[in-house]
Amino acid sequence: MKKFIAMLLFAGVSVLSAGIELGIHIGAPPPPRAVIVRPASPGEGYSFVDGYWYPVNGHYRWHAGYWSRPPYEGAVWIAPHHDGQQYFNGYWQGPGRERVEHDHASDKRHDRDYPGDHH
């Protein structure tokens, strides 16, 4: 009986360990969608963020391009990308300044983003 319990415990630990090591790999996103016409800028100080694919629950979702105000003067948009093994989110970065992750909810509250096509 002790042997049986020990085997069950070992099997349970093995299953738990295997579960911890499992991850979801969805691979690289599809090629970007073509932008035929870029909408007119809403005003001075806006930068256009080209559309991109981003991962959501194990698949990719398209985010149409849009106009956005950079978080500080001199910041440029570094587009999201996939290096063949891992996906990297887009962000804003400027010379001598920190990286600023793009937060759509925050941007909308501060009127930084302006929809291009279907934002």
C-alpha atoms as one frame of an Amber mdcrd trajectory, in Angstrom:
protein
   0.000   0.000   0.000   2.825   2.412   0.854   4.374   1.700  -2.538   1.071
   2.509  -4.282   0.689   5.822  -2.402   4.299   6.740  -3.179   3.665   6.039
  -6.889   0.539   8.222  -6.839   2.419  11.053  -5.127   5.291  10.779  -7.610
   2.855  10.741 -10.538   1.059  13.787  -9.134   4.326  15.691  -8.728   5.374
  14.712 -12.259   2.074  15.937 -13.703   2.293  19.194 -11.734   5.887  19.737
 -12.859   4.942  19.096 -16.474   2.057  21.580 -16.178   4.372  24.280 -14.907
   6.681  23.896 -17.894   3.916  24.066 -20.487   3.417  27.294 -22.386   1.350
  28.519 -25.282   3.244  29.114 -28.469   1.251  30.658 -31.268   4.139  31.487
 -33.588   4.628  34.597 -35.654   1.665  36.771 -36.629   0.380  36.991 -40.210
   1.904  39.615 -42.516   0.714  43.191 -41.865  -2.393  44.351 -43.666  -1.760
  46.890 -46.402  -2.549  50.523 -45.639  -3.962  52.053 -48.804  -4.571  55.594
 -47.563  -3.309  57.093 -44.327  -5.950  59.405 -42.858  -5.093  63.075 -42.492
  -3.318  64.063 -39.283  -5.623  65.444 -36.597  -3.069  68.157 -35.852   0.458
  69.116 -34.968   2.350  66.811 -32.630   0.689  63.567 -33.714   2.570  60.515
 -35.042   0.930  57.768 -37.084   1.152  54.281 -35.575   0.881  51.731 -38.382
  -1.521  48.831 -37.867  -0.160  45.683 -36.252  -1.087  42.205 -35.049  -1.053
  41.535 -31.290  -1.667  38.317 -29.331  -4.945  37.780 -27.480  -5.831  34.454
 -25.836  -3.675  32.279 -28.079  -4.380  33.972 -31.419  -3.573  37.259 -33.149
  -5.921  40.220 -33.490  -5.405  43.109 -35.937  -5.160  46.645 -34.569  -5.786
  49.226 -37.305  -3.385  52.161 -37.607  -4.122  55.402 -35.779  -2.711  58.807
 -34.903  -1.235  59.261 -31.421   0.630  61.952 -29.540   3.974  60.655 -28.281
   4.254  60.688 -24.474   7.078  63.271 -24.654   8.817  65.372 -27.300  11.299
  63.372 -29.368   9.748  59.982 -28.602   9.337  57.649 -31.579   7.099  54.610
 -31.897   8.932  51.273 -31.921   6.521  48.894 -33.618   5.617  45.535 -32.092
   7.420  42.622 -33.691   8.024  38.890 -33.538  11.610  37.618 -33.747  10.619
  34.113 -34.846  10.337  32.856 -31.278   8.878  35.634 -29.139   6.462  38.554
 -29.531   7.547  42.023 -28.362   4.997  44.777 -27.650   5.331  48.204 -29.234
   6.525  51.138 -27.165   7.640  54.776 -27.293  11.328  55.648 -26.843  13.369
  58.814 -27.180  17.005  59.824 -26.892  18.122  59.731 -23.278  14.596  58.965
 -22.037  12.937  55.887 -20.644  10.858  53.456 -22.631   7.102  54.089 -22.347
   4.790  51.144 -22.904   1.747  51.987 -25.015  -1.438  51.886 -22.935  -4.574
  52.385 -25.045  -6.870  52.893 -22.041  -4.623  55.590 -20.599  -4.213  57.258
 -23.981  -7.946  57.528 -24.515  -8.449  59.175 -21.135  -5.785  61.740 -22.012
  -6.985  62.273 -25.582  -3.653  61.159 -27.043  -4.975  58.699 -29.627  -7.022
  59.632 -32.650  -8.546  56.814 -34.704  -7.239  56.305 -38.199  -9.441  53.664
 -39.762 -11.190  51.491 -37.177  -9.445  52.028 -33.866
